[in-house]
Structure formats: C-alpha cells, structure tokens
Amino acid sequence: MKTDQLNGLIALKVVAEKRNFRAAAEALGISPPAVSQAIKQLESRLGVTLLARTTRSTRVTEAGERFLRDADPALDQLIMAMESVGSYAKKPTGLLRIGLSRALYPTLMEPLILSFAKKYPDVTVELFFDDDLTDVVEQGFDAAVRLSEYMAKDMVAQKLSGPLHFVTVAAPKYFSKSGRPKHPKDAQLHQDANWAGRAL
C-alpha cells in the first residue's frame, strides 16, 4: 500500500465522521485541499465515488458506506497502533538494553544510570556485563559502553567522560620476577596475573 492510499483511507474515515472537510482537516492537522486531494486519489484508484460533496454538505455514498463498513475495523486498529507508538515520541518509555564491561560500571556508569533512571522513570534499563566485547547489534543491545580503542569503526559514538587513569599494583616480588609493565598493553603479557584497575 502506498502512502497516499493510506492517507486517503484515514481522511475518508474522518470526513465521514465529521461530515465536514474543514473539521476533518483540523482533526488531521492538514489543510482542507489536502484532505480533498487524498480522497479524490482514493476514489480514482477504486473507480467509485465515496463522498457526495456540495458547497453546503458532505455525505457518504452507498459505495462509501459499504467500503467504510468493511474497512473500519482495520482502520481503527491502524489508528490505535499509530497513536500508541506515538507515545514513544512524547516521552521516553520502554526497554533500554546496554552492554558494558563490569570494570566500567562502578566508577563511570553507575552514577549515569542512576541519574538516567531518575529522569526517565518509564524506561526500564537492563545492563548486560560483557567483558568479551561481543557484537552490539548481534546481541540485540540498544547501546554499549566501550573504551575508545575497543570500539567498532562503524559504530556511532557518544563521549561519556574524559580520559580515565588507572593504577597497576603488584607485590615487589612479582615485578622482580616478571618485569614491570611500562604500558597498559604490556599487561596482556602477564597471563598468570589477575589484573584489577580502578579509575582515578
């Protein structure tokens, strides 16, 4: 179904209820000529006259009454569906699924999540702690929190904080045996260690 056909169906229903093109146009938020044009295009496609118009009145023809009788249930459901989904545009609501590393939550994300939940109480936030950096789209996440060096190139990014500083600690005996890392990437060489970082 093309968009102008859908417009014609809804315009026809509203004009039939209002019995007036101007009132129908106000209800639909468009101009009376736009309502008239939409219905004319629908009548042209169906090959029948659906509305009888005069300068003083508008009435539904027999063909129009039959058409609306058959189409009304589907049109009502369609309009209800459009109004229902329109509520998402008025204020945020629904489910928000976020994937993030467990290490980023306490210092970086927890304050943001709590603030977000307070501001948008109708949004349910589901957090998925994912240290394997799985694919955001494949896992059905709405968003994910990543360090910039681990972010896929085709993702749209929003900066959440400034640079994060970490401190690496270990027993002196460990450093004397395994060496002291000079760069965060060096930590990957220490396979037998359990690394924990805290943002400062």
Helices and strands as residue ranges (DSSP letters): H 3-18, H 21-28, H 32-46, E 51-53, E 58-60, H 62-90, E 94-100, G 102-104, I 105-109, H 110-119, E 123-129, E 143-145, G 148-150, H 172-178, G 184-189
